[in-house]
């Protein structure tokens, strides 16, 4: 009887409070309240970033190989008229050091992007994070940025030479060489366009790594 009186005299809220505390503690441990939602969102964001990185590498391989292929196939022979004389002209990408530099940089970017594509694909298949450490992220960021600058310099130098071929030199008799060498100039122009596009892709990849480093 005395025990019954003591139990009945205890307020109801004092009895329920430990139960609510226990439930909240169990929920926080199991993650049913907020623990499951946050890691799920985080893993989804990581998966999206990894897939975006995979697509960037794949497109980089395609564009850099295209730029290199178009440049190495740029060759044509024709005739040009100077002071009424028909002179034979022959142009090839290997005649210019600038075009050779563009081919070399594009080849290096293609090899690097292919390597990163294979590494990213293997990690996604194993369901492991693409970026394992900050040092790895900094290394890839530095290489991406260095190759982007190299592509920009190669594309800019090649664009200057290509523009000179199209306009000729003012106050001289040198004509527009792109009129008789239309196919050669078109190959060079499209190759330069793909070079700049690849530069933008590498810059985007570097920015993605900066975002990852700021969050981790």
NORPE-V916141 format. One record per residue. SS is DSSP state (H for helix, E for strand, - for the rest). PSI is psi in radians with two decimals (NA if undefined). NEAR is the number of other C-alpha atoms within 12 Angstrom. Layout:
[[SS PSI NEAR] [SS PSI NEAR]]
//
This chain:
[[- -0.76 7] [H -0.70 8] [H -0.63 9] [H -0.68 9] [H -0.71 10] [H -0.71 10] [H -0.68 13] [H -0.44 13] [H -0.27 13] [- 2.30 13] [- 2.66 12] [H -0.67 12] [H -0.54 11] [H -0.46 14] [H -0.64 15] [H -0.39 13] [H -0.80 13] [H -0.59 13] [H -0.74 14] [H -0.66 14] [H -0.72 14] [H -0.74 14] [H -0.75 17] [H -0.70 17] [H -0.73 15] [H -0.66 16] [H -0.67 16] [H -0.57 16] [H -0.76 14] [H -0.36 14] [- 0.37 17] [- -0.41 17] [- -1.05 16] [- -0.22 16] [H -0.64 16] [H -0.59 16] [H -0.79 15] [H -0.86 14] [H -0.58 15] [H -0.78 15] [H -0.67 14] [H -0.78 16] [H -0.61 17] [H -0.70 15] [H -0.71 17] [H -0.69 27] [H -0.72 23] [H -0.74 18] [H -0.70 26] [H -0.72 33] [H -0.65 25] [H -0.72 24] [H -0.66 37] [H -0.77 30] [H -0.69 25] [H -0.76 33] [H -0.69 35] [H -0.77 31] [H -0.64 29] [H -0.74 42] [H -0.80 35] [H -0.80 27] [H -0.69 34] [H -0.68 45] [H -0.68 31] [H -0.79 29] [H -0.74 42] [H -0.73 40] [H -0.73 29] [H -0.65 31] [H -0.75 43] [H -0.27 29] [- 0.10 24] [- 1.76 33] [E 2.42 27] [E 2.61 26] [E 2.47 21] [E -2.86 21] [E 2.62 22] [E 2.54 23] [E 2.11 18] [E 2.03 16] [- 0.61 11] [- -0.03 9] [E 2.31 10] [E 2.00 12] [E 2.39 17] [E 2.44 16] [E 2.52 21] [E 2.25 22] [E 2.46 31] [E 2.60 26] [H -0.57 31] [H -0.13 20] [H -0.27 17] [- 2.27 23] [H -0.54 16] [H -0.77 27] [H -0.64 42] [H -0.67 25] [H -0.71 29] [H -0.73 42] [H -0.74 37] [H -0.78 28] [H -0.73 34] [H -0.68 44] [H -0.71 31] [H -0.71 27] [H -0.70 41] [H -0.78 34] [H -0.75 23] [H -0.76 27] [H -0.65 38] [H -0.71 26] [H -0.81 20] [H -0.59 31] [H -0.77 29] [H -0.72 21] [H -0.78 23] [H -0.74 30] [H -0.75 25] [H -0.67 17] [H -0.63 21] [H -0.65 23] [H -0.68 16] [- -0.05 11] [- 0.67 16] [- 2.69 17] [- 2.44 26] [- -0.73 32] [- 2.02 29] [- -0.44 19] [- 2.86 15] [H -0.60 19] [H -0.67 14] [H -0.72 17] [H -0.73 26] [H -0.67 24] [H -0.84 19] [H -0.68 32] [H -0.78 27] [H -0.73 21] [H -0.75 24] [H -0.78 36] [H -0.70 28] [H -0.76 22] [H -0.58 38] [H -0.74 35] [H -0.68 26] [H -0.73 30] [H -0.68 45] [H -0.75 30] [H -0.71 24] [H -0.76 34] [H -0.70 42] [H -0.76 25] [H -0.73 25] [H -0.61 35] [H -0.63 29] [H -0.75 21] [H -0.74 28] [H -0.68 35] [H -0.63 22] [H -0.65 19] [H -0.58 28] [H -0.65 25] [H -0.35 20] [- -3.02 19] [- 2.23 15] [- 2.60 12] [- 0.33 8] [- 3.03 11] [- 0.03 16] [- 2.14 19] [- -3.03 24] [- 1.82 24] [H -0.27 34] [H -0.22 32] [H -0.88 22] [H -0.32 25] [- 0.94 28] [H -0.75 24] [H -0.71 24] [H -0.83 31] [H -0.62 36] [H -0.74 27] [H -0.77 31] [H -0.76 46] [H -0.77 32] [H -0.64 28] [H -0.73 38] [H -0.69 43] [H -0.75 30] [H -0.55 35] [H -0.80 49] [H -0.63 34] [H -0.71 28] [H -0.64 43] [H -0.73 39] [H -0.66 28] [H -0.76 36] [H -0.65 42] [H -0.71 31] [H -0.72 26] [H -0.74 38] [H -0.71 30] [H -0.66 25] [H -0.68 29] [H -0.59 34] [H -0.74 22] [H -0.73 18] [H -0.73 26] [H -0.59 21] [H -0.42 12] [H -0.20 12] [- NA 15]]
//
